[in-house]
Amino acid sequence: SQKIEQNSEALNIQEGKTATLTCNYTNYSPAYLQWYRQDPGRGPVFLLLIRENEKEKRKERLKVTFDTTLKQSLFHITASQPADSATYLCALGNQGGKLIFGQGTELSVKP
Amino acid sequence: NAGVTQTPKFQVLKTGQSMTLQCAQDMNHNSMYWYRQDPGMGLRLIYYSASEGTTDKGEVPNGYNVSRLNKREFSLRLESAAPSQTSVYFCASGTGEMLGSGNTIYFGEGSWLTVV
């Protein structure tokens, strides 16, 4: 069955460092991959989308890579700030509109 | 624009009762989704509707039914609620675009459902 795995343990980093989150998947051939941010008690908020034929995407301090051979995406937040503390979710989508999520990784940025 | 609106925000049900979660979007989106979120489980797809008039099962459809009433509205029904359905439910909508800007998804604020 389709499976998406993210770091289950929380990631704790110091302010100003780069946070790197991992998303691995199996038994799936996604047309695109997305990253979301979720704060406690709120719905997820879309951050970035990268397609299967793209290797890297950037938006401000965010960078996403997508390796369809390794079946892996890396999500980087550079110059991290305490306000970046949240849970980050990756999601895989296909051409038919189906969109499934990983369980999320909690990021904590300490001042 | 309100975005994605879902009701109710909180609900307590007794085992065996039925209820419908309502969801509406005002962004003229093609695709709509219902997810449930449980601690440590992430978001699990219950049902989705890629376009008006179509619905498909997701990862955990058992015990639920959906209706894509029109392009704006996508409801989720629990026919006979069970304690295992205690969860936070999120409705979402997306542009459904595979080209161009891509399928950007917007979520509602969630519905907290407790089945006792």
Chai-1 contact restraints between the chains, C-beta under 6 A:
chainA,res_idxA,chainB,res_idxB,connection_type,confidence,min_distance_angstrom,max_distance_angstrom,comment,restraint_id
A,G43,B,F90,contact,1.0,0.0,6.0,A-B,restraint_1
A,G43,B,F107,contact,1.0,0.0,6.0,A-B,restraint_2
A,G43,B,G108,contact,1.0,0.0,6.0,A-B,restraint_3
A,G43,B,E109,contact,1.0,0.0,6.0,A-B,restraint_4
A,G43,B,G110,contact,1.0,0.0,6.0,A-B,restraint_5
A,P44,B,F107,contact,1.0,0.0,6.0,A-B,restraint_6
A,F46,B,T104,contact,1.0,0.0,6.0,A-B,restraint_7
A,F46,B,I105,contact,1.0,0.0,6.0,A-B,restraint_8
A,L49,B,G102,contact,1.0,0.0,6.0,A-B,restraint_9
A,G93,B,N103,contact,1.0,0.0,6.0,A-B,restraint_10
A,Q95,B,M98,contact,1.0,0.0,6.0,A-B,restraint_11
A,G97,B,S31,contact,1.0,0.0,6.0,A-B,restraint_12
A,G97,B,A50,contact,1.0,0.0,6.0,A-B,restraint_13
A,G97,B,G96,contact,1.0,0.0,6.0,A-B,restraint_14
A,I100,B,L45,contact,1.0,0.0,6.0,A-B,restraint_15
A,F101,B,G42,contact,1.0,0.0,6.0,A-B,restraint_16
A,F101,B,L43,contact,1.0,0.0,6.0,A-B,restraint_17
A,G102,B,G42,contact,1.0,0.0,6.0,A-B,restraint_18
A,Q103,B,G42,contact,1.0,0.0,6.0,A-B,restraint_19
A,G104,B,G42,contact,1.0,0.0,6.0,A-B,restraint_20
